[in-house]
């Protein structure tokens, strides 16, 4: 199971790099705080679509619990990858504030999560600077975990990225 997850992640990254020639803003790398806390990356594939990646530690609750109801404050490794669509027409302003939404997957391991997989829905808003290669974002992410412990959970994060 562990090796097949690595193979899927490598395959997705390969395809993400292949479509990068159509990107509007390039590749961005930064941080995300919340659930999870760690690194955030974004790869634009067109003027309105992008891949979003996250790698970090999850230390809070997300709605999934072990049989005794607690994870004992232990952290777990979190990796996610989402495909996002951006709507630049949501707010009529000179400031670039696209609303974005998307779907993706998540892998957690550690602290009672034994290689768990979940489907994610992503909803957020971003601020794209006009004069600097940075963005800031806030997002809410409901997820449906289909490996034990199965169920519905909620994650949220705030972050920033620098685009190369």
N, C-alpha and C positions, 0 to 999 in steps of 0.2 A: 504494500500500500504506500509506504514511504517513498519508494523509488518511482512509482507511477505518478505521484503528486509532483515530484521534481521534474519528471518528463513533461507533464502538462504545463507547468510553469515555464519551462524552457521553450516549449513549442509556442506558447502565447507570446512570449517576449520576441521570438524569432519573427512571427507574423507582424507584431507591432513595429519592429524595425523596418520591415519590408514596405509598410505603407507610410513611413515617415517622410517620404518625398513630397507628400501632399500637405504637410503641416503648415499651419498659419503662424504659430508662435514658437515652434520648435519643441525642445525638451526642457522641462523644468524639474528642479530638485529642491526639496525643502523639508519642513517639519510639519507634523500634525500633533495637536495636543487634544487629549480626550480619551476616547475608547476606539482605537488604540492611541498610544503615544509613541512616536518614532519618526521615521522618514516617510515623506510623501513624494511621489513623482507623477508627472503628467506628460503625455506625449500627444500633441495635436496631430490628427490625421486628416483634417479638413478645416475650413473656417468655423464649423459649428460642432465637430465631433472630436473626441479625444479618448485615449486610454488613461486611466487613473490607477496608480499602484500605491500600496502602503505596506510598510514593514515596520513592526514595532512590538512593544509589549502591551498587553492588556492587563490592567491591574484592578479594574473596577468590575462591577456586576453588569451583565448584559441581558439579564432575564433568564438565562439558562443556569440551572443549579444541579449540583450533584445530589445524590439521594439523601444526604444529611443536610442539604440546604445551604452549604457554604463552601467556598474555595479556600478558606483559611488565609486570605490575604496574599496568596501566592500569585506570581505573574505567569503569564503564558505568552508564547510566541504567536503573533498574529500576522498573516499575509493576506492582502486582498488585491483583486484586480477587477476594475469596472470599465464598462464602455459608456461614455457620457454623450448626451446631446445638450447643446446650449441654445437658449433662446435670448437673443440680444434685444428683442422687441418688448420684453416684459415691463421695463421701466423706460419712460421717455425722459432721457436726461443726457447731458454731455458726458457724464461719468459712465464708463463701461461697466455695467452691473448685470451680467447675464445670469439668469436662473438656469440651473442645470438639473438634469435627471438622468438616470441610467440604471443599468442592471449589471450584476457581476457575481463574483464568488469570493468566498473567504475560507481560509484554512487556519485553524487554531490547534496548538499543541502545548501540553503542560498544564499543571494545576487542575487535573481532573478532565481535561480535554485531550483525549487520546486520538490525535489526528482527525479532528472533527471538520466537517465541511458544511457550508451554508450558502444559500442563495441570498444575495443582497439587492435591495432596491435603494437607490441613492437619490436624495433631494437636497439641493443646496443653492447657494448664491455666492457669486465670486465678484471680486473687484479686480479689474484688469487695468493696471496703470498705463497711461498713454505714452509717457515720456521715459519710463524705466521698464526693464524686462522682468517685472515681478507681478505676482497676483496674490491675493488673500482670499480665503474662503471660509465658509461655515456650512456644515452639512448635517443632515439627520438621515440615519441609515437603518431602516427596519430590515431584519434578516430572518430567514427561515432555515433553521439548522435541521438537517435531515439525517445526521448521524448522532449516536447516543452521546449526551442527552439531547433528544430531539425536542424541538419547540420553536417558539417565536421570541426574538430578542430585539433590542433597540440599542444602537450605537450612535454616537455623535462626536463631531470633532471640529476644531478650528485650526487653521494653519496658514502657511505662506510658502511660496516657492519662488526661486530665481530661475529665469529661463536663459539658456545658453545659446 
